[in-house]
């Protein structure tokens, strides 16, 4: 770039070193534009083969981040599921059978439990958390409140933290949720201990994942769980589409991880990893959006292709997961504080 600290009106700071080991890394993506929301700038992504982590270099300074989220998907409220719908009865039935939540049809839930792809999709709707009546849950980067609303319906006492004022407004006005504008390094919710903290596709948007995880851990109550979901740079979608993979998402995704690097960040943050695996529940969407980028240069440009091919891709990814490969589009980590006496027992 002619001026590395100015990128088409976005002020940036250099980030040449791997966030884990400090090496410069190789170019994974160069001169890339935003292929989803058309934020300004041309961007470079580096990757460290040893640590299996990728990062944006240079990256926008914190004061400029708002420019990158104009028109972002969290500004609109998601439709509310009809409680009587057949799909919702299956979902609630599975959550009852597998995770102890009330409601739903037990027979339908038992059927869903026999289908691995359904188990991941439906389990993910509750972020794989077991029922805890009146448990306190904080969703970090809660957007317009879709997950919070769902978890409240399942019996959790919920609160949200969201840096985007417009998304926070939608969450509060549309769903009546307690949402504060801010980030984990601020003062919000420091006076509470949460039984669960969730970060669904959030950690990739922060420059220092270890600091993010450390701050989240500081708000956990004894026995509390932190659940993190984030793109997997070793997924089948990344290997299939290369530079057209949708989850590169420059300039919003600042750090992308593998199972190895997410575990390393968690260890630095003083967390005990209880579960860390990949999931293929988002494979169809990743395939459709990545294919559109490969063919048309951006998502939503008519290149998504037939649905049966997206389903075939998901089944192929699921087959690799059955064989124990790190192929899923997303990483799923559940962790607890290293010094938590409840977890240590």
Secondary structure, DSSP 8 states (H G I E B T S, - for coil): --STTEETTEEEE---S-TTT----EEEEEEE--SSS--S--EEEEEETTTTEEEESSEE-GGGGGGGGTT-GGGS------TTSHHHHHHHHHHHHHH--S-S-HHHHHHHHT-HHHHHHHHHTTTT----TT-EEEEET-TTSHHHHHHHHTT-EEEEEES-HHHHHHHHHHH---EEE--TTSSTTTT--EEEEEEES-GGGSS-HHHHHHHHHHTEEEEEEEEEEEEBTTSHHHHHHGGG-GGG-TTT--EEE-HHHHHHHHHHTTEEEEEEEEE-TTHHHHHHHHHHHHHHSSTTSS----HHHHHHHHHHHHHHHHTT-S--SEEEEEEEETT-HHHH-
